[in-house]
Amino acid sequence: MKDKLFFADLLNYHKFTVLIALLVLLSGCVKSVDPRPIPSGVIPDPSPTPDNLDFRFLEGEPNDEQDHDSRLEWWYHSGHLKTADEREFGFHFVVFKSDDGLSEPKLLAQLAITDVETGKHYETSRAVASLDKLDTPGMSIKIADWDYSVLPVAGGHAFSANGDNFHLTLDLQATTPVMLHNEIGWLPTEIGSTYYYSWPRQVAVGELNLHGENFQVSGLGWFDHQWGDFFVLGKPSGWQWIALHLDDGGSLMVTELRGIDGEIEDIYGTYMSPDGEVKALYRDIDGISFEKTGEWTSPTTSGTYPSGWVLDIKSLDMNLTLDPVADDQEVTAGLPVVSSYWEGKVRVSGNQISRPIEGDGYVELSGFTDPDPIGWLGQ
């Protein structure tokens, strides 16, 4: 069990570095300190085992879709949109919350749009130094001039966010049961623990304005929610995460994690069949392999990312190829270089049980960029 759950100490690396960066950006003052090793034998609190290993998603009641009293938390959306004439877009929207227990919780939000037709990628961000939660059913918060809502219905969300030349407003509603990762939605380790669940298929309906042109859009979204109190390790550790919508109605999440030496420590995942049955996946038990087929180097951060993958899962008799719809889908808005990551829309093709299968997905790549040199250290 320990080997299966080791990944939690590395889980969502870039999301943690984003939150750390946010604390620096909002502090207004940066002081240099000597690096310290992560303490050993320390288990942060809280993050206890969920009561009865059960989450609360009841309509109109306080539930686990809302914010928690934990050090780190995020609400994470990605997905695929089309217009009436089949023009395609990918979207990525996230709200990060950090709480050091010394001041008000701090928020950072990011929005990115990929225009499949042109291959262009647009991104922007907002940050605030306090959690402004509105008095409405569910949960509504403002991040500067952006709005984000957890609706008073299980698996329902909405947001409105904008950049210099684009604006996206979406309503999202889950169409499947919830997906709990690691079977129970709770990931314990020696250095802390975290809750983690997804709504893998949300119907998305809304409006996109791009360079002054309005599009009515609809499609499918993927939602991740995670919170807890635990430590973070830096590069060369990191991860490759994929979330796939398969055309037979199946949904698949797979994560490959690297340890502090940069070597692969674990590969795990969760599969939801078209009829809603959820199966936890582990590298050795289920025979998961995840291989890159190419690379792309960012002209912005100089980070070199994998680009193109082959995924094989023996227990599902599944072999898939993942191809990015555009090379440059890096997210850098509001972040230092070391916290930048690649979050991009991909095409899925391959076979399952010897039958052809296709789909759309998002891939997230973290821990592939170096920090800027510090001049006074002579670097």
Backbone torsions as a table, in degrees:
resi	resn	phi	psi	omega
1	MET	NA	-37.6	-179.2
2	LYS	-60.7	-42.2	-179.8
3	ASP	-63.9	-38.7	-178.4
4	LYS	-66.6	-32.2	-172.2
5	LEU	-100.9	3.8	-179.4
6	PHE	-59.5	-30.5	-175.6
7	PHE	-58.5	-22.9	-173.2
8	ALA	-64.7	-26.0	-180.0
9	ASP	-75.3	-11.0	176.3
10	LEU	-110.8	-4.1	-167.8
11	LEU	-58.2	133.1	177.0
12	ASN	55.2	51.1	-177.1
13	TYR	-51.8	-51.4	-175.0
14	HIS	-66.8	-29.3	-178.9
15	LYS	-66.7	-35.9	177.1
16	PHE	-71.0	-42.3	-179.7
17	THR	-65.7	-32.4	173.4
18	VAL	-59.6	-45.0	-177.6
19	LEU	-67.9	-38.2	175.9
20	ILE	-63.0	-43.5	178.0
21	ALA	-61.7	-38.1	179.5
22	LEU	-61.5	-42.2	179.1
23	LEU	-59.6	-38.8	178.7
24	VAL	-68.1	-46.1	-176.5
25	LEU	-62.7	-36.8	-175.9
26	LEU	-85.8	-12.3	-177.4
27	SER	-75.0	-30.0	179.7
28	GLY	78.5	-0.2	-178.9
29	CYS	-151.2	128.6	-178.3
30	VAL	-118.8	126.5	177.1
31	LYS	-117.0	140.9	179.1
32	SER	-83.3	139.4	177.4
33	VAL	-137.7	156.8	175.9
34	ASP	-72.0	140.0	178.9
35	PRO	-65.3	147.4	178.8
36	ARG	-122.0	142.4	175.9
37	PRO	-68.7	153.7	176.5
38	ILE	-66.9	131.9	-179.6
39	PRO	-59.9	146.1	177.1
40	SER	-100.8	149.4	177.1
41	GLY	70.8	20.0	-179.3
42	VAL	-110.0	128.9	177.1
43	ILE	-118.6	105.7	-179.1
44	PRO	-63.1	152.1	174.4
45	ASP	-120.4	152.0	5.3
46	PRO	-82.8	-115.5	-168.7
47	SER	70.5	51.2	174.6
48	PRO	-73.4	167.6	174.2
49	THR	-58.9	134.2	-179.9
50	PRO	-56.6	143.1	177.7
51	ASP	-57.9	123.2	179.1
52	ASN	57.1	22.1	-178.8
53	LEU	50.4	43.8	-174.6
54	ASP	-133.3	141.3	176.1
55	PHE	-104.3	160.8	-177.9
56	ARG	-110.3	115.0	177.5
57	PHE	-128.3	36.9	-175.8
58	LEU	-80.9	139.5	-178.9
59	GLU	-65.0	134.5	172.4
60	GLY	73.9	8.8	179.8
61	GLU	-122.0	159.0	172.0
62	PRO	-54.9	131.9	-175.0
63	ASN	-149.0	173.7	-173.7
64	ASP	-77.4	0.0	170.8
65	GLU	-73.1	-22.0	-175.7
66	GLN	-86.2	-175.1	-176.5
67	ASP	-78.1	155.7	-176.7
68	HIS	-124.5	161.8	177.0
69	ASP	-85.1	74.9	-179.1
70	SER	-139.4	163.8	-174.1
71	ARG	-70.2	-35.4	-176.3
72	LEU	-134.1	141.0	178.9
73	GLU	-159.6	147.6	173.9
74	TRP	-151.1	153.2	173.4
75	TRP	-117.8	120.5	-163.6
76	TYR	-126.9	119.5	-179.2
77	HIS	-120.5	139.5	168.6
78	SER	-147.8	159.9	-179.5
79	GLY	171.3	-167.6	-166.0
80	HIS	-133.3	126.1	-175.0
81	LEU	-123.5	150.2	175.2
82	LYS	-136.0	152.2	171.5
83	THR	-92.1	176.0	179.9
84	ALA	-61.4	-29.4	179.2
85	ASP	-97.3	20.6	172.1
86	GLU	74.2	16.1	172.7
87	ARG	-71.5	136.3	-170.6
88	GLU	-109.6	145.4	174.4
89	PHE	-139.8	149.0	167.5
90	GLY	-107.0	151.0	177.6
91	PHE	-136.7	151.0	178.3
92	HIS	-142.0	120.8	179.8
93	PHE	-137.8	132.6	-176.9
94	VAL	-144.5	143.7	170.8
95	VAL	-118.9	121.0	175.2
96	PHE	-102.4	140.7	174.1
97	LYS	-127.8	132.6	174.5
98	SER	-124.4	144.4	-177.8
99	ASP	-141.9	108.4	-179.1
100	ASP	-87.3	-0.5	179.9
101	GLY	78.5	-2.5	-177.6
102	LEU	-106.1	-20.3	-178.3
103	SER	-147.5	-174.7	178.9
104	GLU	-65.0	148.4	175.9
105	PRO	-56.8	145.9	-177.8
106	LYS	-112.0	147.2	-174.9
107	LEU	-125.6	141.1	169.3
108	LEU	-133.5	131.3	177.9
109	ALA	-125.7	148.1	179.3
110	GLN	-134.8	145.9	175.3
111	LEU	-132.3	134.5	175.4
112	ALA	-138.9	141.7	178.8
113	ILE	-126.8	134.0	172.9
114	THR	-112.5	121.8	176.0
115	ASP	-91.1	106.8	-174.8
116	VAL	-64.6	-36.1	-177.3
117	GLU	-62.9	-42.7	-177.4
118	THR	-99.0	-16.5	-176.3
119	GLY	77.7	7.9	-178.0
120	LYS	-87.1	148.9	-177.4
121	HIS	-123.4	128.9	-178.7
122	TYR	-118.4	140.3	-179.1
123	GLU	-149.3	155.8	177.1
124	THR	-163.2	174.2	-176.9
125	SER	-153.4	164.9	173.0
126	ARG	-139.4	147.6	177.2
127	ALA	-140.3	141.3	175.9
128	VAL	-138.6	158.5	-175.0
129	ALA	-98.4	12.9	176.9
130	SER	-155.2	155.6	179.2
131	LEU	-91.0	110.5	-179.7
132	ASP	-101.2	88.5	-177.6
133	LYS	-93.7	122.5	-175.6
134	LEU	-80.1	154.6	-177.7
135	ASP	-85.2	79.2	179.7
136	THR	-138.2	162.8	173.3
137	PRO	-59.9	150.9	-174.8
138	GLY	73.3	-131.2	177.5
139	MET	-148.4	126.7	175.8
140	SER	-127.1	129.8	179.9
141	ILE	-131.7	154.6	175.2
142	LYS	-113.9	134.7	173.5
143	ILE	-118.7	96.2	-170.4
144	ALA	57.4	-120.5	-179.4
145	ASP	-95.3	11.2	177.9
146	TRP	-96.9	154.6	178.4
147	ASP	-123.8	137.8	175.5
148	TYR	-137.7	134.6	-177.1
149	SER	-132.6	135.3	163.9
150	VAL	-97.5	112.6	-172.3
151	LEU	-75.6	155.3	-179.0
152	PRO	-78.5	49.2	176.1
153	VAL	-151.1	139.4	-174.9
154	ALA	-57.9	127.5	177.3
155	GLY	74.7	22.0	179.0
156	GLY	-110.7	133.9	-179.1
157	HIS	-145.7	163.2	176.1
158	ALA	-155.3	148.7	175.0
159	PHE	-152.1	158.1	173.6
160	SER	-139.2	120.4	-176.1
161	ALA	-147.1	154.0	-174.3
162	ASN	-145.4	156.2	171.5
163	GLY	-122.8	-165.4	-177.0
164	ASP	-63.3	-39.2	-175.0
165	ASN	-126.7	18.8	-179.6
166	PHE	-154.9	155.2	-178.9
167	HIS	-151.3	129.7	179.9
168	LEU	-127.0	129.0	173.5
169	THR	-123.6	125.2	-177.0
170	LEU	-135.2	143.9	164.3
171	ASP	-110.1	135.2	-176.0
172	LEU	-131.4	137.4	-179.9
173	GLN	-140.6	127.7	-178.5
174	ALA	-65.3	143.2	178.6
175	THR	-118.3	2.6	-179.2
176	THR	-129.6	170.4	169.4
177	PRO	-63.1	166.7	177.6
178	VAL	-71.4	150.8	177.6
179	MET	-109.5	110.2	176.4
180	LEU	-93.1	126.3	-178.4
181	HIS	-84.6	151.7	-172.2
182	ASN	55.5	36.3	175.3
183	GLU	72.9	-42.5	-174.1
184	ILE	-114.1	-1.2	179.4
185	GLY	75.9	22.6	-177.4
186	TRP	-143.1	130.9	-172.8
187	LEU	-124.6	97.2	-179.1
188	PRO	-89.5	147.1	173.1
189	THR	-144.9	179.5	177.9
190	GLU	-71.5	-15.8	-176.1
191	ILE	-117.0	24.2	177.4
192	GLY	130.6	-176.7	-180.0
193	SER	-149.2	160.8	-175.2
194	THR	-145.7	145.5	170.9
195	TYR	-91.4	146.4	-175.9
196	TYR	-157.2	118.7	174.3
197	TYR	-141.8	166.3	178.4
198	SER	-138.0	150.8	160.0
199	TRP	-103.5	100.5	-168.9
200	PRO	-73.7	-20.8	179.2
201	ARG	-135.1	111.7	174.6
202	GLN	-120.3	126.5	171.4
203	VAL	-66.1	127.9	-177.4
204	ALA	-115.6	129.2	179.1
205	VAL	-137.4	134.0	179.1
206	GLY	178.2	-155.3	-176.0
207	GLU	-135.7	135.1	176.4
208	LEU	-118.5	129.2	172.7
209	ASN	-111.6	121.6	-178.8
210	LEU	-128.9	116.3	-178.3
211	HIS	52.7	41.1	176.0
212	GLY	84.7	-4.2	179.5
213	GLU	-100.8	129.1	-178.7
214	ASN	-93.1	137.8	176.5
215	PHE	-128.6	130.1	166.8
216	GLN	-83.1	123.7	-173.0
217	VAL	-125.2	154.7	174.4
218	SER	-151.4	161.0	-179.4
219	GLY	167.4	-150.0	-177.5
220	LEU	-123.4	138.5	175.6
221	GLY	-119.0	161.6	174.2
222	TRP	-122.5	133.8	-177.6
223	PHE	-124.2	129.7	172.6
224	ASP	-115.2	139.7	173.2
225	HIS	-133.9	129.3	-177.9
226	GLN	-145.0	144.3	178.5
227	TRP	-157.2	155.7	179.3
228	GLY	164.0	-173.6	-179.3
229	ASP	-130.8	104.0	-176.9
230	PHE	-159.7	168.0	-177.4
231	PHE	-86.4	167.4	-178.6
232	VAL	-128.8	138.1	174.4
233	LEU	-106.3	151.4	-175.1
234	GLY	-104.7	-175.1	179.0
235	LYS	-56.8	140.4	16.1
236	PRO	-86.0	8.1	173.6
237	SER	-69.6	164.3	-179.1
238	GLY	160.7	-160.7	-177.4
239	TRP	-160.5	164.2	167.9
240	GLN	-121.8	123.9	-176.6
241	TRP	-123.5	138.5	175.9
242	ILE	-130.4	145.0	174.8
243	ALA	-133.9	117.2	-171.1
244	LEU	-118.9	136.9	167.4
245	HIS	-102.9	109.5	-179.4
246	LEU	-89.6	150.0	-171.8
247	ASP	-74.1	-7.0	174.4
248	ASP	-90.5	2.5	-178.9
249	GLY	98.2	-3.4	177.5
250	GLY	-78.6	156.4	179.5
251	SER	-132.8	139.4	-173.5
252	LEU	-140.9	131.0	170.6
253	MET	-119.1	132.4	175.2
254	VAL	-136.8	137.7	176.9
255	THR	-128.5	132.5	171.8
256	GLU	-109.7	125.4	-175.2
257	LEU	-116.2	141.5	177.6
258	ARG	-108.2	144.4	178.5
259	GLY	-84.5	-173.3	-175.7
260	ILE	-67.5	-15.9	176.2
261	ASP	-94.6	3.4	-180.0
262	GLY	84.9	-4.1	179.7
263	GLU	-84.7	151.9	179.6
264	ILE	-66.6	123.2	179.1
265	GLU	-96.4	-34.6	-176.8
266	ASP	-163.6	155.5	169.4
267	ILE	-132.1	128.1	-178.7
268	TYR	-143.3	169.2	179.4
269	GLY	-170.0	-177.8	176.0
270	THR	-143.9	132.8	179.9
271	TYR	-119.6	132.5	172.6
272	MET	-113.5	120.5	-179.9
273	SER	-70.6	166.0	179.4
274	PRO	-56.8	-25.7	179.3
275	ASP	-92.8	8.2	173.8
276	GLY	92.7	4.7	177.7
277	GLU	-76.7	131.1	-175.7
278	VAL	-105.3	133.9	179.5
279	LYS	-130.3	124.2	173.7
280	ALA	-76.0	140.8	-176.9
281	LEU	-120.3	138.6	177.9
282	TYR	-132.7	147.7	-171.7
283	ARG	-52.2	-55.8	-173.7
284	ASP	-75.9	-41.3	-177.2
285	ILE	-67.5	-41.9	-173.4
286	ASP	-103.0	-3.0	176.8
287	GLY	66.7	56.8	-179.0
288	ILE	-94.2	130.3	170.0
289	SER	-132.0	144.2	-174.2
290	PHE	-140.3	106.5	-173.3
291	GLU	-119.8	136.2	176.7
292	LYS	-79.2	152.0	179.2
293	THR	-115.3	-6.2	179.5
294	GLY	-167.3	-178.0	179.7
295	GLU	-139.7	157.9	174.7
296	TRP	-141.2	134.1	179.2
297	THR	-107.3	127.2	-176.6
298	SER	-74.1	129.5	174.0
299	PRO	-74.2	-13.0	-178.1
300	THR	-89.1	-47.8	-175.7
301	THR	-110.2	-10.6	-175.4
302	SER	68.7	8.4	174.8
303	GLY	-72.7	141.0	177.5
304	THR	-106.3	118.3	-175.1
305	TYR	-109.4	149.4	166.1
306	PRO	-58.7	151.3	-180.0
307	SER	-149.3	99.3	-173.9
308	GLY	102.4	136.1	-174.5
309	TRP	-147.1	157.2	168.3
310	VAL	-121.7	125.1	-179.0
311	LEU	-114.5	129.3	178.6
312	ASP	-127.7	129.2	177.1
313	ILE	-129.6	104.9	-172.5
314	LYS	-64.9	-39.3	-176.7
315	SER	-66.4	-22.7	177.0
316	LEU	-99.9	0.6	-175.1
317	ASP	50.0	50.2	-172.7
318	MET	-124.8	132.4	174.1
319	ASN	-135.4	119.1	-172.9
320	LEU	-127.4	147.8	172.0
321	THR	-113.5	133.2	-178.7
322	LEU	-117.5	122.3	-178.5
323	ASP	-122.3	123.6	177.5
324	PRO	-62.2	142.7	176.3
325	VAL	-78.6	-16.5	176.2
326	ALA	-155.1	146.1	-179.1
327	ASP	-69.6	-49.3	-173.2
328	ASP	-90.7	94.4	172.7
329	GLN	-128.5	35.0	180.0
330	GLU	-74.3	142.9	179.1
331	VAL	-109.7	115.4	-177.4
332	THR	-127.1	-10.3	-170.6
333	ALA	-59.9	123.1	176.3
334	GLY	77.6	10.7	-172.9
335	LEU	-122.3	150.8	166.0
336	PRO	-70.2	160.1	-175.2
337	VAL	-54.7	-42.8	-175.0
338	VAL	-62.9	-23.1	-178.3
339	SER	-96.1	0.1	178.3
340	SER	-67.3	154.2	179.2
341	TYR	-149.2	168.2	178.4
342	TRP	-109.2	125.1	-179.6
343	GLU	-135.5	103.2	-169.0
344	GLY	-138.4	154.4	177.7
345	LYS	-76.2	137.2	-179.7
346	VAL	-132.0	155.7	170.5
347	ARG	-93.3	143.8	-179.3
348	VAL	-119.6	132.8	174.5
349	SER	-145.3	159.5	179.0
350	GLY	151.2	-145.2	-179.0
351	ASN	-149.6	154.3	173.6
352	GLN	-139.1	128.3	-175.5
353	ILE	50.7	44.2	175.7
354	SER	65.5	14.9	176.6
355	ARG	-112.1	141.5	178.0
356	PRO	-62.0	143.6	177.9
357	ILE	-145.4	144.4	178.8
358	GLU	-132.7	176.4	178.1
359	GLY	171.9	-173.5	176.5
360	ASP	-127.5	151.2	-178.5
361	GLY	-152.8	173.0	171.0
362	TYR	-124.8	141.3	176.8
363	VAL	-120.4	138.6	179.2
364	GLU	-122.7	128.7	-176.8
365	LEU	-123.6	121.3	-178.7
366	SER	-127.4	154.9	178.1
367	GLY	79.1	33.0	-179.0
368	PHE	-117.6	5.2	180.0
369	THR	-121.1	147.6	178.2
370	ASP	-96.2	153.0	175.4
371	PRO	-70.0	155.6	174.7
372	ASP	-63.2	142.8	176.6
373	PRO	-60.3	147.0	175.6
374	ILE	-97.7	110.2	-171.5
375	GLY	-57.1	-39.8	-175.3
376	TRP	-73.7	-6.6	173.5
377	LEU	-93.0	-1.1	178.3
378	GLY	79.3	20.5	-179.7
379	GLN	-86.0	NA	NA
